[in-house]
Amino acid sequence: MARLIDVLTIILRCATGLSFMVMIFAVVIQLLGRSGVIPSIIWTEELSRFALIWLTALGVGLGLRSGDLVNVDLICEALPGRAPWVLRLVAAAITAAFCFVLIPGALLYTSIGVRQTAPALGIHMNWIYMATVAAFATLGSLAALRAIAMLMGVENGLPNRPEEVL
């Protein structure tokens, strides 16, 4: 179980990093064009926006793992005994269920994009709308894996915060 979570986390980190690099590339080209260093290129704004959408979709699951998503747990963690663990389990299960319930609607939303094309890049918008499916799938999968790992006794449901390197 821990190995599966680690592999999925590595894949998501690489994909998120790639989205971030694409966004940086597009913004740098856009800045060079606006400052007159190179001729202005019209597709950079659209590419940076789409990269940001994918960056968010791929990074939301990582935010759940690291505890970087908004989480009001002040009262929950102050409860006695196993109550905090139970609440973390319920929260992970509800998050997973909510995400998996939304995936069919996200797929329908994505199918609408087949009929639309991005004006500057000329790509079908279903590639962009697929980010909603990716967001629900990654968040739901990592929440479900957290709940399963908690039930197996592999983890306690607390955020996985790696030590910061200075």
C-alpha positions as CSV (number, residue, x, y, z in Angstrom):
1,M,0.0,0.0,0.0
2,A,2.7,2.5,1.0
3,R,4.6,1.6,-2.2
4,L,1.5,2.4,-4.4
5,I,1.0,5.7,-2.6
6,D,4.7,6.5,-3.1
7,V,4.7,5.7,-6.8
8,L,1.5,7.7,-7.4
9,T,3.0,10.6,-5.5
10,I,6.2,10.5,-7.6
11,I,4.1,10.4,-10.8
12,L,2.0,13.3,-9.7
13,R,5.1,15.3,-8.6
14,C,6.7,14.8,-12.0
15,A,3.5,15.7,-13.9
16,T,2.9,18.8,-11.7
17,G,6.6,19.8,-12.3
18,L,6.1,19.4,-16.0
19,S,3.0,21.6,-16.0
20,F,4.9,24.2,-14.0
21,M,7.8,24.1,-16.5
22,V,5.4,24.6,-19.4
23,M,3.8,27.5,-17.6
24,I,7.2,29.1,-16.9
25,F,8.2,28.7,-20.5
26,A,5.0,30.3,-21.8
27,V,5.3,33.2,-19.4
28,V,9.0,33.9,-20.2
29,I,8.2,33.9,-24.0
30,Q,5.2,36.2,-23.2
31,L,7.4,38.6,-21.3
32,L,10.1,38.6,-24.0
33,G,7.4,39.4,-26.5
34,R,5.9,42.2,-24.5
35,S,9.3,43.8,-23.8
36,G,10.1,43.8,-27.5
37,V,13.0,41.3,-27.4
38,I,11.2,39.0,-29.7
39,P,8.0,39.4,-31.8
40,S,4.9,39.0,-29.6
41,I,3.4,35.5,-29.8
42,I,-0.3,35.2,-29.3
43,W,-0.6,31.6,-27.9
44,T,1.6,32.1,-24.8
45,E,-1.2,33.5,-22.7
46,E,-3.5,30.6,-23.5
47,L,-0.8,28.0,-23.0
48,S,0.1,29.5,-19.6
49,R,-3.5,29.5,-18.5
50,F,-4.0,25.8,-19.6
51,A,-0.7,24.8,-17.9
52,L,-2.0,26.5,-14.7
53,I,-5.2,24.5,-14.9
54,W,-3.3,21.3,-15.2
55,L,-0.9,22.3,-12.5
56,T,-3.8,22.7,-10.1
57,A,-5.6,19.5,-11.2
58,L,-2.5,17.4,-10.8
59,G,-1.3,19.1,-7.6
60,V,-4.6,18.9,-5.6
61,G,-3.9,15.3,-4.6
62,L,-0.4,16.2,-3.5
63,G,-1.9,19.0,-1.4
64,L,-4.1,16.4,0.3
65,R,-1.1,14.2,1.1
66,S,1.0,17.1,2.5
67,G,-1.8,18.8,4.4
68,D,-1.5,21.9,2.3
69,L,-5.3,22.0,1.5
70,V,-7.5,24.0,3.7
71,N,-8.2,21.9,6.7
72,V,-9.9,23.1,9.9
73,D,-8.8,20.5,12.4
74,L,-8.2,22.5,15.5
75,I,-11.1,21.1,17.4
76,C,-10.9,17.6,15.8
77,E,-7.3,17.0,16.8
78,A,-8.0,18.3,20.4
79,L,-10.7,15.5,20.9
80,P,-9.7,12.7,23.3
81,G,-8.9,9.1,22.3
82,R,-9.5,7.8,18.8
83,A,-11.9,10.5,17.9
84,P,-9.4,12.4,15.8
85,W,-8.4,9.3,13.9
86,V,-12.1,8.4,13.2
87,L,-12.8,12.0,12.0
88,R,-9.7,11.8,9.7
89,L,-11.0,8.5,8.3
90,V,-14.5,9.8,7.8
91,A,-13.1,12.9,6.1
92,A,-10.9,10.8,3.7
93,A,-13.8,8.5,2.9
94,I,-16.2,11.4,2.2
95,T,-13.6,13.2,0.1
96,A,-13.0,10.0,-2.0
97,A,-16.7,9.3,-2.4
98,F,-17.4,13.0,-3.4
99,C,-14.7,12.9,-6.0
100,F,-15.7,9.6,-7.5
101,V,-19.4,10.7,-7.7
102,L,-18.2,13.8,-9.7
103,I,-16.1,11.9,-12.2
104,P,-19.0,11.0,-14.6
105,G,-20.2,14.6,-14.7
106,A,-16.6,15.7,-15.4
107,L,-16.4,13.2,-18.2
108,L,-19.6,14.6,-19.7
109,Y,-18.1,18.1,-19.3
110,T,-15.0,16.9,-21.1
111,S,-16.9,15.4,-24.0
112,I,-18.4,18.9,-24.7
113,G,-14.8,20.1,-25.4
114,V,-14.6,17.9,-28.5
115,R,-16.8,20.5,-30.3
116,Q,-14.7,23.4,-29.1
117,T,-11.2,24.6,-30.1
118,A,-8.9,26.9,-28.3
119,P,-8.6,30.0,-30.4
120,A,-4.9,30.6,-30.3
121,L,-3.5,27.1,-29.8
122,G,-6.0,25.4,-32.0
123,I,-6.3,22.3,-29.8
124,H,-9.6,20.6,-28.8
125,M,-10.8,21.9,-25.4
126,N,-11.5,18.4,-24.2
127,W,-7.7,18.1,-23.5
128,I,-8.1,21.1,-21.2
129,Y,-11.5,20.0,-19.7
130,M,-9.9,16.6,-18.9
131,A,-8.1,18.4,-16.1
132,T,-11.4,18.3,-14.1
133,V,-11.4,14.5,-14.5
134,A,-7.7,14.4,-13.5
135,A,-8.4,16.5,-10.4
136,F,-11.3,14.4,-9.2
137,A,-9.4,11.1,-10.0
138,T,-6.2,12.1,-8.3
139,L,-7.8,13.7,-5.2
140,G,-10.3,10.8,-4.9
141,S,-7.7,8.1,-5.4
142,L,-5.3,9.6,-2.8
143,A,-8.1,10.1,-0.3
144,A,-9.3,6.5,-0.8
145,L,-5.8,5.2,-0.4
146,R,-5.4,7.2,2.8
147,A,-8.7,5.7,4.1
148,I,-7.6,2.2,3.2
149,A,-4.1,2.7,4.6
150,M,-5.7,3.9,7.9
151,L,-8.0,0.9,8.1
152,M,-5.0,-1.4,7.4
153,G,-3.0,0.4,10.1
154,V,-0.3,1.5,7.7
155,E,-0.8,5.2,8.4
156,N,-2.7,7.4,10.8
157,G,-4.2,9.9,8.3
158,L,-2.1,12.8,9.4
159,P,-0.5,14.9,6.6
160,N,2.7,13.5,5.2
161,R,5.0,16.4,5.6
162,P,8.5,15.7,4.4
163,E,11.3,17.6,6.2
164,E,12.0,20.9,4.6
165,V,15.5,21.3,3.1
166,L,17.1,24.7,3.5
